[in-house]
Amino acid sequence: DAVSMGKEDFLKLLVAQLENQDPMNPSDPTEFTAQLAQFSQLEQMTNMNESLQGMNAMSSEMERMSALGLIGQEVVAQSEQFYFSGEPLELGYRLDEPADDVKLYVLSQTGSTLATISANENDMGDHFISWDGLSDMGVPLTEGDYSLVVRAVNDDDQTLGSSSLIKGHVQGVDMSDGSQLETTAGTFAMSKIERAGAQL
């Protein structure tokens, strides 16, 4: 790479300089010391770069191992996007503070509201509702990708901080683009996983 090439070139330059200087009239020692200091810095940068690459590789490997270890377990992902397979689904929400009214909206990929779910639990924290996949018209939605939007308000109708949560069982891991968990409720990156396993 460019850093190691620069390092090799620097060494050649120093050797050539030493070979060609007049022993009776050597090069300025101050300049030579400065060049050695530059070379030392270059080598440190090269070593640091290699260490960082090694740490990244190790981190990716640990993430892959963690992802594989979640197969068969239930997980919670912080995501608005989810997949509906036709089976009842656990849709959730996180409230940053207590709310007066909370509603969940299931949207189509074009942004149309298909189902409105009134939430009973308004305390701060995480809550889940079992959704049967029925639209507001009472018709089962088709299998496919949907979005979950949470709207929490106080008694003055001011919007409060909230997040969408999706619960699903991990069926597999896709490693072609990082570590993506394939679940019954869609595919989620490991970075989106909030909780997993028995504590759910």
Secondary structure, 3 states (H helix, E strand, C coil): CHHHHHHHHHHHHHHHHHHHCECCECCCHHHHHHHHHHHHHHHHHHHHHHHHHHHHHHHHHHHHHHHHHCCCCEEEEECCEEEECCCCEEEEEEECCCCCEEEEEEECCCCCEEEEEEECCCCCEEEEEEECCECCCCCECCCEEEEEEEEEECCCCCECCEEEEEEEEEEEEECCCCCEEEECCEEEEHHHEEEECCCC
